[in-house]
């Protein structure tokens, strides 16, 4: 029998009528952890990065209108949670949906270098409203609210649960990676709301039993709206599963391992999901924020390489014969889109577009995929000259658990002979191996997000409240949410 993967030592064996992997997850959450000083810093940076993306998204009318009109009041005492960056105090399910939607909207939140390409920070959009609700309940009872430090620990553990599940290549079975968001958010949100270990297990079981989304929105409906709504849906379903567990609703047994109708037989052709083995803080230490570049993960280093070659190429743009991109297999499978691109989200998920844009204008930002940017008459002729090929070394290093690289390399060949040097990069800015490079960029992004949403004096006052880690960690969560309300 295999040893527990994410459960900390000394736990009893799980009951026979439950899925052992789910019991491990519940035990892991119930035990809590004691991360070292560096881990708290990683969690704080991860959280602020997600908040920055959400605040920037709220400035987009297309995003804000997804939240609907004036919010209905929370239905029942003690159920009100705030939507990030707004004055909306609403039911937990809706608050989870809306917060996850805004965090996911611009597709700038952090992600993984592993078999499954998920967005770990999507879970923050679900966990944050639950933590806010728990803090408000305590404050209403005359007790101290939940400190931000408790939220940071939940973020560490949510990342670790997703990392453990990421060993499974869900997209090959057409299961969308937002299942990782739903499961991790369910477990940690339930814990923050005071659930027992048994209730956490029941909530996670409900979350699995409610069915999983597929990649259907990606091939034909690849839009920011649809992807953000999918994240919101995963978060609201997580909240619903928690409420069912806390009400004591009946829980199905063996939702994963049951013969014929369990998830293993239905979705995995009788293969079992595996939980990848790592120390309990590995995930938060290796998560990669999208710093400096707005693109899909497999394209981040390609954009950096293209931007580095940009000045040389722009000087000889009329002579470009082809742009050679050497990449790893998942990048080709997910991002090679040489045909027509009809939306900003489709452009973001086209490696050809990302490379051409970066050659012309430098590292792409969120606005690089808008219709106005795509109308640049130089862009489409250059995109048509992009040729993508697999580099087997880069593929092997991408799937190697000890590397988890996201390598890309570029070379531009000119008509009549001659070419640029080949420029390569294995890890994007923000990776643990480039942490010192990424720190200033992360602060710049967060402070810029504050200035985009609040008057300058207010933005600086908010930053002063959050800049000192000790002060940030002791701040009550509902006060943090009220600080950003607008």
Secondary structure as UniProt FT lines:
FT   TURN            9..10
FT   TURN            16..17
FT   HELIX           20..31
FT   HELIX           37..58
FT   HELIX           61..64
FT   HELIX           65..67
FT   TURN            77..78
FT   STRAND          80..82
FT   TURN            84..85
FT   STRAND          89..91
FT   HELIX           92..105
FT   TURN            120..121
FT   HELIX           122..140
FT   TURN            141..142
FT   HELIX           148..165
FT   TURN            166..167
FT   HELIX           170..173
FT   HELIX           178..192
FT   TURN            193..194
FT   HELIX           197..209
FT   HELIX           216..219
FT   HELIX           224..247
FT   TURN            255..257
FT   TURN            259..261
FT   HELIX           263..267
FT   TURN            269..270
FT   TURN            280..281
FT   HELIX           282..286
FT   HELIX           297..299
FT   HELIX           300..314
FT   TURN            315..316
FT   HELIX           317..319
FT   STRAND          320..327
FT   HELIX           329..335
FT   HELIX           344..348
FT   HELIX           351..361
FT   HELIX           366..369
FT   HELIX           371..374
FT   HELIX           377..383
FT   TURN            384..385
FT   STRAND          386..390
FT   HELIX           392..399
FT   TURN            401..403
FT   STRAND          408..414
FT   TURN            415..416
FT   STRAND          423..425
FT   TURN            429..430
FT   HELIX           432..434
FT   HELIX           435..453
FT   HELIX           456..467
FT   HELIX           469..474
FT   HELIX           477..483
//
